[in-house]
Amino acid sequence: MSADNERAALENAGRVWSAAKDDERAAMATLYAAVVAAHAAGVSEVEAARLAGVDRMTVRRALGKL
């Protein structure tokens, strides 16, 4: 491939990666809000982690404990 094609491929890969990071951050914010709400309603950290399919440290991070 030519250098121009490689540059275009690299720019495209960068855009795709940036968009994926944005999507991940949005999903994390949604998860964190759900963890906070569930915990406020009485769900334990362990149960929140199990239900969300994440580890307990993720739950603790969402609750501001880490």
mmCIF file of the N, C-alpha and C atoms, coordinates in Angstrom:
data_MODEL
# 
_entry.id   MODEL 
# 
loop_
_atom_site.group_PDB 
_atom_site.id 
_atom_site.type_symbol 
_atom_site.label_atom_id 
_atom_site.label_alt_id 
_atom_site.label_comp_id 
_atom_site.label_asym_id 
_atom_site.label_entity_id 
_atom_site.label_seq_id 
_atom_site.pdbx_PDB_ins_code 
_atom_site.Cartn_x 
_atom_site.Cartn_y 
_atom_site.Cartn_z 
_atom_site.occupancy 
_atom_site.B_iso_or_equiv 
_atom_site.pdbx_formal_charge 
_atom_site.auth_seq_id 
_atom_site.auth_comp_id 
_atom_site.auth_asym_id 
_atom_site.auth_atom_id 
_atom_site.pdbx_PDB_model_num 
ATOM 1   N N  . MET A 1 1  ? 0.846   -1.189  0.000  1.00 0.00 ? 1  MET A N  1 
ATOM 2   C CA . MET A 1 1  ? 0.000   0.000   0.000  1.00 0.00 ? 1  MET A CA 1 
ATOM 3   C C  . MET A 1 1  ? 0.884   1.242   0.000  1.00 0.00 ? 1  MET A C  1 
ATOM 4   N N  . SER A 1 2  ? 0.313   2.306   -0.480 1.00 0.00 ? 2  SER A N  1 
ATOM 5   C CA . SER A 1 2  ? 1.066   3.552   -0.522 1.00 0.00 ? 2  SER A CA 1 
ATOM 6   C C  . SER A 1 2  ? 1.047   4.233   0.847  1.00 0.00 ? 2  SER A C  1 
ATOM 7   N N  . ALA A 1 3  ? 1.937   5.171   1.010  1.00 0.00 ? 3  ALA A N  1 
ATOM 8   C CA . ALA A 1 3  ? 2.007   5.913   2.276  1.00 0.00 ? 3  ALA A CA 1 
ATOM 9   C C  . ALA A 1 3  ? 0.692   6.645   2.547  1.00 0.00 ? 3  ALA A C  1 
ATOM 10  N N  . ASP A 1 4  ? 0.051   7.153   1.502  1.00 0.00 ? 4  ASP A N  1 
ATOM 11  C CA . ASP A 1 4  ? -1.231  7.853   1.693  1.00 0.00 ? 4  ASP A CA 1 
ATOM 12  C C  . ASP A 1 4  ? -2.305  6.905   2.215  1.00 0.00 ? 4  ASP A C  1 
ATOM 13  N N  . ASN A 1 5  ? -2.327  5.690   1.689  1.00 0.00 ? 5  ASN A N  1 
ATOM 14  C CA . ASN A 1 5  ? -3.295  4.696   2.163  1.00 0.00 ? 5  ASN A CA 1 
ATOM 15  C C  . ASN A 1 5  ? -3.021  4.323   3.614  1.00 0.00 ? 5  ASN A C  1 
ATOM 16  N N  . GLU A 1 6  ? -1.753  4.180   3.944  1.00 0.00 ? 6  GLU A N  1 
ATOM 17  C CA . GLU A 1 6  ? -1.381  3.836   5.326  1.00 0.00 ? 6  GLU A CA 1 
ATOM 18  C C  . GLU A 1 6  ? -1.749  4.968   6.280  1.00 0.00 ? 6  GLU A C  1 
ATOM 19  N N  . ARG A 1 7  ? -1.539  6.202   5.869  1.00 0.00 ? 7  ARG A N  1 
ATOM 20  C CA . ARG A 1 7  ? -1.921  7.344   6.702  1.00 0.00 ? 7  ARG A CA 1 
ATOM 21  C C  . ARG A 1 7  ? -3.429  7.366   6.930  1.00 0.00 ? 7  ARG A C  1 
ATOM 22  N N  . ALA A 1 8  ? -4.179  7.135   5.861  1.00 0.00 ? 8  ALA A N  1 
ATOM 23  C CA . ALA A 1 8  ? -5.640  7.126   5.973  1.00 0.00 ? 8  ALA A CA 1 
ATOM 24  C C  . ALA A 1 8  ? -6.100  5.995   6.890  1.00 0.00 ? 8  ALA A C  1 
ATOM 25  N N  . ALA A 1 9  ? -5.470  4.823   6.771  1.00 0.00 ? 9  ALA A N  1 
ATOM 26  C CA . ALA A 1 9  ? -5.829  3.692   7.634  1.00 0.00 ? 9  ALA A CA 1 
ATOM 27  C C  . ALA A 1 9  ? -5.517  4.014   9.087  1.00 0.00 ? 9  ALA A C  1 
ATOM 28  N N  . LEU A 1 10 ? -4.393  4.662   9.318  1.00 0.00 ? 10 LEU A N  1 
ATOM 29  C CA . LEU A 1 10 ? -4.006  5.029   10.677 1.00 0.00 ? 10 LEU A CA 1 
ATOM 30  C C  . LEU A 1 10 ? -4.959  6.068   11.266 1.00 0.00 ? 10 LEU A C  1 
ATOM 31  N N  . GLU A 1 11 ? -5.325  7.063   10.481 1.00 0.00 ? 11 GLU A N  1 
ATOM 32  C CA . GLU A 1 11 ? -6.280  8.059   10.950 1.00 0.00 ? 11 GLU A CA 1 
ATOM 33  C C  . GLU A 1 11 ? -7.624  7.422   11.279 1.00 0.00 ? 11 GLU A C  1 
ATOM 34  N N  . ASN A 1 12 ? -8.073  6.506   10.429 1.00 0.00 ? 12 ASN A N  1 
ATOM 35  C CA . ASN A 1 12 ? -9.331  5.822   10.667 1.00 0.00 ? 12 ASN A CA 1 
ATOM 36  C C  . ASN A 1 12 ? -9.262  4.976   11.938 1.00 0.00 ? 12 ASN A C  1 
ATOM 37  N N  . ALA A 1 13 ? -8.172  4.250   12.118 1.00 0.00 ? 13 ALA A N  1 
ATOM 38  C CA . ALA A 1 13 ? -8.014  3.423   13.319 1.00 0.00 ? 13 ALA A CA 1 
ATOM 39  C C  . ALA A 1 13 ? -8.028  4.292   14.568 1.00 0.00 ? 13 ALA A C  1 
ATOM 40  N N  . GLY A 1 14 ? -7.422  5.459   14.504 1.00 0.00 ? 14 GLY A N  1 
ATOM 41  C CA . GLY A 1 14 ? -7.441  6.387   15.635 1.00 0.00 ? 14 GLY A CA 1 
ATOM 42  C C  . GLY A 1 14 ? -8.837  6.874   15.956 1.00 0.00 ? 14 GLY A C  1 
ATOM 43  N N  . ARG A 1 15 ? -9.609  7.179   14.933 1.00 0.00 ? 15 ARG A N  1 
ATOM 44  C CA . ARG A 1 15 ? -10.992 7.612   15.147 1.00 0.00 ? 15 ARG A CA 1 
ATOM 45  C C  . ARG A 1 15 ? -11.838 6.502   15.755 1.00 0.00 ? 15 ARG A C  1 
ATOM 46  N N  . VAL A 1 16 ? -11.669 5.284   15.266 1.00 0.00 ? 16 VAL A N  1 
ATOM 47  C CA . VAL A 1 16 ? -12.420 4.144   15.791 1.00 0.00 ? 16 VAL A CA 1 
ATOM 48  C C  . VAL A 1 16 ? -12.064 3.910   17.252 1.00 0.00 ? 16 VAL A C  1 
ATOM 49  N N  . TRP A 1 17 ? -10.779 3.967   17.580 1.00 0.00 ? 17 TRP A N  1 
ATOM 50  C CA . TRP A 1 17 ? -10.322 3.758   18.952 1.00 0.00 ? 17 TRP A CA 1 
ATOM 51  C C  . TRP A 1 17 ? -10.859 4.850   19.870 1.00 0.00 ? 17 TRP A C  1 
ATOM 52  N N  . SER A 1 18 ? -10.822 6.089   19.419 1.00 0.00 ? 18 SER A N  1 
ATOM 53  C CA . SER A 1 18 ? -11.333 7.204   20.227 1.00 0.00 ? 18 SER A CA 1 
ATOM 54  C C  . SER A 1 18 ? -12.828 7.049   20.495 1.00 0.00 ? 18 SER A C  1 
ATOM 55  N N  . ALA A 1 19 ? -13.574 6.661   19.481 1.00 0.00 ? 19 ALA A N  1 
ATOM 56  C CA . ALA A 1 19 ? -15.015 6.455   19.640 1.00 0.00 ? 19 ALA A CA 1 
ATOM 57  C C  . ALA A 1 19 ? -15.290 5.314   20.619 1.00 0.00 ? 19 ALA A C  1 
ATOM 58  N N  . ALA A 1 20 ? -14.501 4.258   20.547 1.00 0.00 ? 20 ALA A N  1 
ATOM 59  C CA . ALA A 1 20 ? -14.677 3.126   21.462 1.00 0.00 ? 20 ALA A CA 1 
ATOM 60  C C  . ALA A 1 20 ? -14.407 3.556   22.903 1.00 0.00 ? 20 ALA A C  1 
ATOM 61  N N  . LYS A 1 21 ? -13.398 4.386   23.113 1.00 0.00 ? 21 LYS A N  1 
ATOM 62  C CA . LYS A 1 21 ? -13.106 4.888   24.460 1.00 0.00 ? 21 LYS A CA 1 
ATOM 63  C C  . LYS A 1 21 ? -14.269 5.743   24.966 1.00 0.00 ? 21 LYS A C  1 
ATOM 64  N N  . ASP A 1 22 ? -14.830 6.569   24.094 1.00 0.00 ? 22 ASP A N  1 
ATOM 65  C CA . ASP A 1 22 ? -15.979 7.391   24.490 1.00 0.00 ? 22 ASP A CA 1 
ATOM 66  C C  . ASP A 1 22 ? -17.160 6.513   24.890 1.00 0.00 ? 22 ASP A C  1 
ATOM 67  N N  . ASP A 1 23 ? -17.406 5.459   24.109 1.00 0.00 ? 23 ASP A N  1 
ATOM 68  C CA . ASP A 1 23 ? -18.496 4.533   24.420 1.00 0.00 ? 23 ASP A CA 1 
ATOM 69  C C  . ASP A 1 23 ? -18.247 3.832   25.757 1.00 0.00 ? 23 ASP A C  1 
ATOM 70  N N  . GLU A 1 24 ? -17.002 3.433   25.993 1.00 0.00 ? 24 GLU A N  1 
ATOM 71  C CA . GLU A 1 24 ? -16.669 2.762   27.242 1.00 0.00 ? 24 GLU A CA 1 
ATOM 72  C C  . GLU A 1 24 ? -16.895 3.691   28.438 1.00 0.00 ? 24 GLU A C  1 
ATOM 73  N N  . ARG A 1 25 ? -16.484 4.937   28.300 1.00 0.00 ? 25 ARG A N  1 
ATOM 74  C CA . ARG A 1 25 ? -16.678 5.896   29.395 1.00 0.00 ? 25 ARG A CA 1 
ATOM 75  C C  . ARG A 1 25 ? -18.161 6.121   29.679 1.00 0.00 ? 25 ARG A C  1 
ATOM 76  N N  . ALA A 1 26 ? -18.965 6.188   28.649 1.00 0.00 ? 26 ALA A N  1 
ATOM 77  C CA . ALA A 1 26 ? -20.411 6.364   28.831 1.00 0.00 ? 26 ALA A CA 1 
ATOM 78  C C  . ALA A 1 26 ? -21.013 5.143   29.518 1.00 0.00 ? 26 ALA A C  1 
ATOM 79  N N  . ALA A 1 27 ? -20.590 3.954   29.119 1.00 0.00 ? 27 ALA A N  1 
ATOM 80  C CA . ALA A 1 27 ? -21.082 2.722   29.758 1.00 0.00 ? 27 ALA A CA 1 
ATOM 81  C C  . ALA A 1 27 ? -20.652 2.665   31.212 1.00 0.00 ? 27 ALA A C  1 
ATOM 82  N N  . MET A 1 28 ? -19.428 3.097   31.499 1.00 0.00 ? 28 MET A N  1 
ATOM 83  C CA . MET A 1 28 ? -18.940 3.112   32.869 1.00 0.00 ? 28 MET A CA 1 
ATOM 84  C C  . MET A 1 28 ? -19.776 4.062   33.722 1.00 0.00 ? 28 MET A C  1 
ATOM 85  N N  . ALA A 1 29 ? -20.097 5.230   33.187 1.00 0.00 ? 29 ALA A N  1 
ATOM 86  C CA . ALA A 1 29 ? -20.908 6.186   33.936 1.00 0.00 ? 29 ALA A CA 1 
ATOM 87  C C  . ALA A 1 29 ? -22.284 5.604   34.244 1.00 0.00 ? 29 ALA A C  1 
ATOM 88  N N  . THR A 1 30 ? -22.861 4.896   33.293 1.00 0.00 ? 30 THR A N  1 
ATOM 89  C CA . THR A 1 30 ? -24.156 4.250   33.501 1.00 0.00 ? 30 THR A CA 1 
ATOM 90  C C  . THR A 1 30 ? -24.043 3.177   34.578 1.00 0.00 ? 30 THR A C  1 
ATOM 91  N N  . LEU A 1 31 ? -22.997 2.365   34.496 1.00 0.00 ? 31 LEU A N  1 
ATOM 92  C CA . LEU A 1 31 ? -22.779 1.321   35.497 1.00 0.00 ? 31 LEU A CA 1 
ATOM 93  C C  . LEU A 1 31 ? -22.594 1.928   36.879 1.00 0.00 ? 31 LEU A C  1 
ATOM 94  N N  . TYR A 1 32 ? -21.742 2.938   36.981 1.00 0.00 ? 32 TYR A N  1 
ATOM 95  C CA . TYR A 1 32 ? -21.476 3.562   38.280 1.00 0.00 ? 32 TYR A CA 1 
ATOM 96  C C  . TYR A 1 32 ? -22.763 4.127   38.880 1.00 0.00 ? 32 TYR A C  1 
ATOM 97  N N  . ALA A 1 33 ? -23.582 4.784   38.072 1.00 0.00 ? 33 ALA A N  1 
ATOM 98  C CA . ALA A 1 33 ? -24.843 5.331   38.574 1.00 0.00 ? 33 ALA A CA 1 
ATOM 99  C C  . ALA A 1 33 ? -25.755 4.216   39.078 1.00 0.00 ? 33 ALA A C  1 
ATOM 100 N N  . ALA A 1 34 ? -25.799 3.098   38.355 1.00 0.00 ? 34 ALA A N  1 
ATOM 101 C CA . ALA A 1 34 ? -26.630 1.969   38.770 1.00 0.00 ? 34 ALA A CA 1 
ATOM 102 C C  . ALA A 1 34 ? -26.107 1.355   40.068 1.00 0.00 ? 34 ALA A C  1 
ATOM 103 N N  . VAL A 1 35 ? -24.795 1.271   40.208 1.00 0.00 ? 35 VAL A N  1 
ATOM 104 C CA . VAL A 1 35 ? -24.204 0.734   41.440 1.00 0.00 ? 35 VAL A CA 1 
ATOM 105 C C  . VAL A 1 35 ? -24.553 1.629   42.624 1.00 0.00 ? 35 VAL A C  1 
ATOM 106 N N  . VAL A 1 36 ? -24.400 2.926   42.446 1.00 0.00 ? 36 VAL A N  1 
ATOM 107 C CA . VAL A 1 36 ? -24.706 3.875   43.525 1.00 0.00 ? 36 VAL A CA 1 
ATOM 108 C C  . VAL A 1 36 ? -26.172 3.770   43.922 1.00 0.00 ? 36 VAL A C  1 
ATOM 109 N N  . ALA A 1 37 ? -27.057 3.707   42.950 1.00 0.00 ? 37 ALA A N  1 
ATOM 110 C CA . ALA A 1 37 ? -28.493 3.610   43.240 1.00 0.00 ? 37 ALA A CA 1 
ATOM 111 C C  . ALA A 1 37 ? -28.826 2.299   43.945 1.00 0.00 ? 37 ALA A C  1 
ATOM 112 N N  . ALA A 1 38 ? -28.254 1.206   43.474 1.00 0.00 ? 38 ALA A N  1 
ATOM 113 C CA . ALA A 1 38 ? -28.528 -0.092  44.087 1.00 0.00 ? 38 ALA A CA 1 
ATOM 114 C C  . ALA A 1 38 ? -28.001 -0.130  45.520 1.00 0.00 ? 38 ALA A C  1 
ATOM 115 N N  . HIS A 1 39 ? -26.816 0.400   45.724 1.00 0.00 ? 39 HIS A N  1 
ATOM 116 C CA . HIS A 1 39 ? -26.232 0.406   47.069 1.00 0.00 ? 39 HIS A CA 1 
ATOM 117 C C  . HIS A 1 39 ? -27.075 1.263   48.008 1.00 0.00 ? 39 HIS A C  1 
ATOM 118 N N  . ALA A 1 40 ? -27.551 2.402   47.524 1.00 0.00 ? 40 ALA A N  1 
ATOM 119 C CA . ALA A 1 40 ? -28.410 3.269   48.336 1.00 0.00 ? 40 ALA A CA 1 
ATOM 120 C C  . ALA A 1 40 ? -29.714 2.566   48.705 1.00 0.00 ? 40 ALA A C  1 
ATOM 121 N N  . ALA A 1 41 ? -30.144 1.643   47.849 1.00 0.00 ? 41 ALA A N  1 
ATOM 122 C CA . ALA A 1 41 ? -31.375 0.893   48.100 1.00 0.00 ? 41 ALA A CA 1 
ATOM 123 C C  . ALA A 1 41 ? -31.140 -0.336  48.980 1.00 0.00 ? 41 ALA A C  1 
ATOM 124 N N  . GLY A 1 42 ? -29.880 -0.554  49.382 1.00 0.00 ? 42 GLY A N  1 
ATOM 125 C CA . GLY A 1 42 ? -29.603 -1.653  50.300 1.00 0.00 ? 42 GLY A CA 1 
ATOM 126 C C  . GLY A 1 42 ? -28.888 -2.852  49.710 1.00 0.00 ? 42 GLY A C  1 
ATOM 127 N N  . VAL A 1 43 ? -28.519 -2.805  48.453 1.00 0.00 ? 43 VAL A N  1 
ATOM 128 C CA . VAL A 1 43 ? -27.798 -3.917  47.833 1.00 0.00 ? 43 VAL A CA 1 
ATOM 129 C C  . VAL A 1 43 ? -26.345 -3.868  48.313 1.00 0.00 ? 43 VAL A C  1 
ATOM 130 N N  . SER A 1 44 ? -25.829 -4.993  48.758 1.00 0.00 ? 44 SER A N  1 
ATOM 131 C CA . SER A 1 44 ? -24.445 -5.041  49.247 1.00 0.00 ? 44 SER A CA 1 
ATOM 132 C C  . SER A 1 44 ? -23.463 -4.885  48.089 1.00 0.00 ? 44 SER A C  1 
ATOM 133 N N  . GLU A 1 45 ? -22.239 -4.558  48.443 1.00 0.00 ? 45 GLU A N  1 
ATOM 134 C CA . GLU A 1 45 ? -21.189 -4.444  47.427 1.00 0.00 ? 45 GLU A CA 1 
ATOM 135 C C  . GLU A 1 45 ? -20.989 -5.772  46.707 1.00 0.00 ? 45 GLU A C  1 
ATOM 136 N N  . VAL A 1 46 ? -20.975 -6.843  47.453 1.00 0.00 ? 46 VAL A N  1 
ATOM 137 C CA . VAL A 1 46 ? -20.763 -8.167  46.868 1.00 0.00 ? 46 VAL A CA 1 
ATOM 138 C C  . VAL A 1 46 ? -21.890 -8.513  45.895 1.00 0.00 ? 46 VAL A C  1 
ATOM 139 N N  . GLU A 1 47 ? -23.113 -8.251  46.305 1.00 0.00 ? 47 GLU A N  1 
ATOM 140 C CA . GLU A 1 47 ? -24.262 -8.553  45.430 1.00 0.00 ? 47 GLU A CA 1 
ATOM 141 C C  . GLU A 1 47 ? -24.264 -7.634  44.210 1.00 0.00 ? 47 GLU A C  1 
ATOM 142 N N  . ALA A 1 48 ? -23.935 -6.378  44.387 1.00 0.00 ? 48 ALA A N  1 
ATOM 143 C CA . ALA A 1 48 ? -23.877 -5.443  43.251 1.00 0.00 ? 48 ALA A CA 1 
ATOM 144 C C  . ALA A 1 48 ? -22.840 -5.921  42.235 1.00 0.00 ? 48 ALA A C  1 
ATOM 145 N N  . ALA A 1 49 ? -21.694 -6.361  42.736 1.00 0.00 ? 49 ALA A N  1 
ATOM 146 C CA . ALA A 1 49 ? -20.653 -6.868  41.839 1.00 0.00 ? 49 ALA A CA 1 
ATOM 147 C C  . ALA A 1 49 ? -21.139 -8.100  41.080 1.00 0.00 ? 49 ALA A C  1 
ATOM 148 N N  . ARG A 1 50 ? -21.782 -9.008  41.789 1.00 0.00 ? 50 ARG A N  1 
ATOM 149 C CA . ARG A 1 50 ? -22.287 -10.225 41.143 1.00 0.00 ? 50 ARG A CA 1 
ATOM 150 C C  . ARG A 1 50 ? -23.321 -9.892  40.082 1.00 0.00 ? 50 ARG A C  1 
ATOM 151 N N  . LEU A 1 51 ? -24.267 -9.029  40.432 1.00 0.00 ? 51 LEU A N  1 
ATOM 152 C CA . LEU A 1 51 ? -25.327 -8.683  39.492 1.00 0.00 ? 51 LEU A CA 1 
ATOM 153 C C  . LEU A 1 51 ? -24.796 -7.963  38.253 1.00 0.00 ? 51 LEU A C  1 
ATOM 154 N N  . ALA A 1 52 ? -23.812 -7.100  38.453 1.00 0.00 ? 52 ALA A N  1 
ATOM 155 C CA . ALA A 1 52 ? -23.265 -6.323  37.337 1.00 0.00 ? 52 ALA A CA 1 
ATOM 156 C C  . ALA A 1 52 ? -22.209 -7.097  36.545 1.00 0.00 ? 52 ALA A C  1 
ATOM 157 N N  . GLY A 1 53 ? -21.721 -8.200  37.114 1.00 0.00 ? 53 GLY A N  1 
ATOM 158 C CA . GLY A 1 53 ? -20.699 -8.973  36.419 1.00 0.00 ? 53 GLY A CA 1 
ATOM 159 C C  . GLY A 1 53 ? -19.335 -8.299  36.442 1.00 0.00 ? 53 GLY A C  1 
ATOM 160 N N  . VAL A 1 54 ? -19.071 -7.575  37.530 1.00 0.00 ? 54 VAL A N  1 
ATOM 161 C CA . VAL A 1 54 ? -17.787 -6.903  37.699 1.00 0.00 ? 54 VAL A CA 1 
ATOM 162 C C  . VAL A 1 54 ? -17.173 -7.341  39.026 1.00 0.00 ? 54 VAL A C  1 
ATOM 163 N N  . ASP A 1 55 ? -15.930 -6.954  39.263 1.00 0.00 ? 55 ASP A N  1 
ATOM 164 C CA . ASP A 1 55 ? -15.339 -7.302  40.547 1.00 0.00 ? 55 ASP A CA 1 
ATOM 165 C C  . ASP A 1 55 ? -15.723 -6.260  41.610 1.00 0.00 ? 55 ASP A C  1 
ATOM 166 N N  . ARG A 1 56 ? -15.511 -6.628  42.849 1.00 0.00 ? 56 ARG A N  1 
ATOM 167 C CA . ARG A 1 56 ? -15.913 -5.766  43.963 1.00 0.00 ? 56 ARG A CA 1 
ATOM 168 C C  . ARG A 1 56 ? -15.150 -4.448  43.964 1.00 0.00 ? 56 ARG A C  1 
ATOM 169 N N  . MET A 1 57 ? -13.928 -4.449  43.480 1.00 0.00 ? 57 MET A N  1 
ATOM 170 C CA . MET A 1 57 ? -13.153 -3.211  43.428 1.00 0.00 ? 57 MET A CA 1 
ATOM 171 C C  . MET A 1 57 ? -13.804 -2.200  42.486 1.00 0.00 ? 57 MET A C  1 
ATOM 172 N N  . THR A 1 58 ? -14.413 -2.674  41.418 1.00 0.00 ? 58 THR A N  1 
ATOM 173 C CA . THR A 1 58 ? -15.139 -1.781  40.512 1.00 0.00 ? 58 THR A CA 1 
ATOM 174 C C  . THR A 1 58 ? -16.314 -1.152  41.240 1.00 0.00 ? 58 THR A C  1 
ATOM 175 N N  . VAL A 1 59 ? -17.016 -1.953  42.029 1.00 0.00 ? 59 VAL A N  1 
ATOM 176 C CA . VAL A 1 59 ? -18.147 -1.440  42.811 1.00 0.00 ? 59 VAL A CA 1 
ATOM 177 C C  . VAL A 1 59 ? -17.642 -0.415  43.825 1.00 0.00 ? 59 VAL A C  1 
ATOM 178 N N  . ARG A 1 60 ? -16.572 -0.734  44.507 1.00 0.00 ? 60 ARG A N  1 
ATOM 179 C CA . ARG A 1 60 ? -16.025 0.194   45.510 1.00 0.00 ? 60 ARG A CA 1 
ATOM 180 C C  . ARG A 1 60 ? -15.563 1.504   44.849 1.00 0.00 ? 60 ARG A C  1 
ATOM 181 N N  . ARG A 1 61 ? -15.012 1.395   43.662 1.00 0.00 ? 61 ARG A N  1 
ATOM 182 C CA . ARG A 1 61 ? -14.603 2.590   42.924 1.00 0.00 ? 61 ARG A CA 1 
ATOM 183 C C  . ARG A 1 61 ? -15.829 3.434   42.570 1.00 0.00 ? 61 ARG A C  1 
ATOM 184 N N  . ALA A 1 62 ? -16.900 2.789   42.155 1.00 0.00 ? 62 ALA A N  1 
ATOM 185 C CA . ALA A 1 62 ? -18.131 3.508   41.829 1.00 0.00 ? 62 ALA A CA 1 
ATOM 186 C C  . ALA A 1 62 ? -18.698 4.223   43.048 1.00 0.00 ? 62 ALA A C  1 
ATOM 187 N N  . LEU A 1 63 ? -18.489 3.630   44.221 1.00 0.00 ? 63 LEU A N  1 
ATOM 188 C CA . LEU A 1 63 ? -19.009 4.213   45.451 1.00 0.00 ? 63 LEU A CA 1 
ATOM 189 C C  . LEU A 1 63 ? -18.062 5.228   46.071 1.00 0.00 ? 63 LEU A C  1 
ATOM 190 N N  . GLY A 1 64 ? -16.934 5.458   45.399 1.00 0.00 ? 64 GLY A N  1 
ATOM 191 C CA . GLY A 1 64 ? -15.980 6.441   45.899 1.00 0.00 ? 64 GLY A CA 1 
ATOM 192 C C  . GLY A 1 64 ? -15.136 5.971   47.045 1.00 0.00 ? 64 GLY A C  1 
ATOM 193 N N  . LYS A 1 65 ? -15.042 4.668   47.231 1.00 0.00 ? 65 LYS A N  1 
ATOM 194 C CA . LYS A 1 65 ? -14.287 4.105   48.345 1.00 0.00 ? 65 LYS A CA 1 
ATOM 195 C C  . LYS A 1 65 ? -12.836 3.807   47.975 1.00 0.00 ? 65 LYS A C  1 
ATOM 196 N N  . LEU A 1 66 ? -12.488 3.963   46.734 1.00 0.00 ? 66 LEU A N  1 
ATOM 197 C CA . LEU A 1 66 ? -11.098 3.738   46.288 1.00 0.00 ? 66 LEU A CA 1 
ATOM 198 C C  . LEU A 1 66 ? -10.564 4.980   45.638 1.00 0.00 ? 66 LEU A C  1 
# 
